[in-house]
Amino acid sequence: MKQEITLAGFGGQGILFTGQLLGRAGMLEEKNVCYVPSYGPEMRGGMSSCSVIISGSNITCPLVTEPSSAIAFNHASAEQLEQALKPGGILIINSSLTDKEPQRKDIKFYKITASDRAVKLGNDRVANMVLLGALVKITGILKPDSLIKVLESILPERKHHLLPVNKMALEEGISAVEALEI
Amino acid sequence: MPEKAFMKGNEALAEAAIRAGCRYFFGYPITPQSEIPHYMAKHLPRYGGVYLQSESEVAAINMVHGASGAGARVLTSSSGPGISLKSEGISFLAGAELPAVIANIMRGGPGLGNTQPSQADYHQATRGGGHGDYKTIVLAPYSVQEVVDLTYKAFHLADNYRTPVIILGDGFLGQMMEPVELPQMIEPEDLPSKPWATVGKGRRTRNIVTSLCLPPEENDALNRKLQKKYNLISEKETLVETYLLEDADYIIAAFGITARIALAAVDLARKEGIKAGLVRPITLWPFPEKELAKSAENAKGILTVELNMGQMVDDVRLAVSGKAPVKFYGVTGGLFPTPKDILTEIKKLEVAVNG
């Protein structure tokens, strides 16, 4: 059991935060994890990406060049991530922000209207949690509950009022995938 | 049960330093190591320590000189260009036999280069970097856990041998996050006393901390004393890790983050029936030359992989001393070889050796 996950989108969409959340949740489940952010002279609205490896065995190479799953938060990253995926890989796109259709036939492609669903829940900033819900449902790499536990532990008390909407967003992502699979 | 945390390499380095009893940090920000000063600025005051952002790297290293001379455990950190500026001060530390820990989280060079990961300061670190006949112990971690363990150890080595110790990481290691187990907190007052430190003379004869040594005989004696110390360090403190060496035909030599990629390449090669193995120097100085020489005896070829244009390969060649052909493969500028790229190079070496 090993997933090499790449997340990419606009700076400001919470890409790095979402990646760290995945890493911490993997650690909570006592798996081996490694999180690698892109860094450099960037600004808000520029490209942001990170990779997370979650594995039952020892992680040697921390570089992710051919992810086994990927989440594209916007259009530009959807194009890039589709090319990078390994054959049989999983691509989840935020279809609220891109009308991209799959080009490759050898990958699994999931359209999740994450931003629209987040707005419906009352907070457009939980689109990342909708997408994470979809990821954990599709891959089974982590228990959804672990992500919520991590959020509880890293968010300061004054932000705990945001926990319910994050939990709802996660469940929204899970049910979005269930609806696709029926 | 040791405390567990999910940390960036840079943060882990800073936390390990605090736990090693370091209460003084002097430095100047530069990507990709700025999380070290950030962490120290946030946490050191809570322990009654001092974080000070100096006006320049030259000032920072001389503040380190002062704190070390007064007997404190002290850290500074930078990346390539900043370490170049600190090199004069590191030479002074070595000459005055002062312990200090200096982290270099390497970025692309030469000059300003870029902020992406690199291993191009290998020569600078392992040859001293500044002027004069001196060496620094150079520790090269390859995981965030090892960043913690080696930083903790670095302070002990520095005090024990009264010598500057370099932690040589790279931007990738500094920025990546992994789970770590943190060591016990050492309180500075529990550390062994330093009878040589300049803390006010009282009734004893005065202590002098200096690298100035004018009479030729005395300077010669200092240099001989330093070399004796370096020989002792070589004998006792060399660290190396090997992987699947016993029956290896082809050996990869790599350090730091590159060794992690090389490990995956060894596994790929083994799957294809190529008997590959890995030698990973953990101390870059002292270099594990005996281990390299031994492993070369039964090897058909050695491939050195680095994020530079070929630096450690010089030490590999010296150690192997012609017992096996040594090839080099490297990329720079923040690019990385993939495990597949390294496998391709092993196959090229195989062809070159077997004709």
Interface residues (C-beta under 8 A of the other chain):
Chain A: Q20 G23 R24 M27 N32 V33 C34 Y35 V36 P37 Y39 G40 P41 T60 C61 P62 L63 T65
Chain B: K4 F6 T31 P32 T115 Q116 G171 F172 Q175 M176 M177 E178 P179 I257 R260 I261 L263 A264 D267 F336 T338 P339
